[in-house]
Amino acid sequence: MAIERGLSRSASEDGPLVEPGAEPPIVARCVVEVRSDGSLSIARGVFELEDERVVLEGVGRSPSELLSMLARGAFTHARTKLKSVIEHKLLGT
């Protein structure tokens, strides 16, 4: 299933989302495996951005709780990384 601006689209729909060769370059990659039996959900994966690789791991009571926890962690990491880049560029630290 492909995601386009928050809307889902199944692989069986006609035509590509973007014409072949018209896609922008890859700037990040995220691969996550989620396992759930309805009472316990576990996620493991990796997020790659430029030369940095972050391991993702999480446990929740439901898939939605797990997703929420992973999203908070991703945004926290992104905010910390951005702050570090800004300090390095502006302050030379």
C-alpha positions as CSV (number, residue, x, y, z in Angstrom):
1,M,0.0,0.0,0.0
2,A,1.4,3.4,-1.0
3,I,0.7,6.6,0.9
4,E,0.2,9.9,-0.9
5,R,-0.4,13.0,1.2
6,G,-2.2,11.2,4.0
7,L,-4.4,9.2,1.7
8,S,-4.0,5.4,1.3
9,R,-4.1,3.7,-2.1
10,S,-4.0,0.0,-2.7
11,A,-1.4,-1.6,-5.0
12,S,-4.2,-2.9,-7.2
13,E,-5.3,0.6,-8.3
14,D,-4.4,1.6,-11.9
15,G,-1.3,3.7,-12.7
16,P,1.7,4.6,-10.7
17,L,1.7,7.4,-8.0
18,V,4.6,9.1,-9.8
19,E,5.7,8.5,-13.3
20,P,8.9,6.3,-13.5
21,G,12.0,8.4,-13.4
22,A,10.2,11.4,-12.0
23,E,10.7,10.6,-8.3
24,P,13.0,12.8,-6.2
25,P,16.1,11.3,-4.6
26,I,15.9,9.2,-1.4
27,V,16.8,11.3,1.6
28,A,15.7,8.9,4.4
29,R,14.8,5.3,4.8
30,C,12.6,3.6,7.4
31,V,12.0,-0.1,7.8
32,V,9.9,-1.3,10.7
33,E,8.5,-4.8,11.6
34,V,5.4,-4.8,13.8
35,R,4.2,-7.9,15.5
36,S,0.9,-8.0,17.4
37,D,-1.5,-10.6,18.9
38,G,-4.1,-8.0,20.0
39,S,-2.9,-7.7,23.6
40,L,0.8,-7.0,22.9
41,S,2.5,-5.2,20.0
42,I,6.2,-5.1,19.4
43,A,8.1,-3.0,16.8
44,R,11.7,-3.3,15.7
45,G,13.4,-1.5,12.8
46,V,15.8,1.1,11.7
47,F,15.6,4.7,10.5
48,E,18.4,6.0,8.2
49,L,19.0,9.7,7.5
50,E,22.2,10.6,5.6
51,D,25.1,8.9,7.5
52,E,23.1,8.3,10.7
53,R,21.3,5.1,11.6
54,V,18.8,4.9,14.5
55,V,17.4,1.6,15.8
56,L,13.7,1.7,16.6
57,E,12.3,-0.6,19.2
58,G,9.0,-0.3,21.0
59,V,6.4,-2.3,23.0
60,G,2.7,-1.3,23.4
61,R,-0.6,-2.9,24.5
62,S,-2.1,-2.2,21.0
63,P,-0.9,-1.3,17.6
64,S,-2.2,2.3,18.0
65,E,-0.4,2.8,21.3
66,L,2.8,1.4,19.7
67,L,2.5,3.7,16.7
68,S,2.0,6.7,19.0
69,M,5.0,5.8,21.1
70,L,7.2,5.3,18.0
71,A,6.0,8.6,16.5
72,R,6.8,10.5,19.7
73,G,10.3,8.9,19.7
74,A,10.9,9.8,16.1
75,F,9.9,13.5,16.6
76,T,12.0,13.7,19.8
77,H,15.0,12.4,17.9
78,A,14.5,14.7,14.9
79,R,14.1,17.7,17.2
80,T,17.3,16.8,19.1
81,K,19.2,16.3,15.8
82,L,17.9,19.6,14.4
83,K,19.0,21.5,17.5
84,S,22.4,19.9,17.2
85,V,22.8,20.9,13.6
86,I,21.6,24.5,14.3
87,E,24.1,24.8,17.3
88,H,26.9,23.5,15.1
89,K,26.1,25.9,12.2
90,L,25.4,29.0,14.3
91,L,27.7,28.6,17.2
92,G,30.4,26.5,15.7
93,T,30.2,24.0,18.6
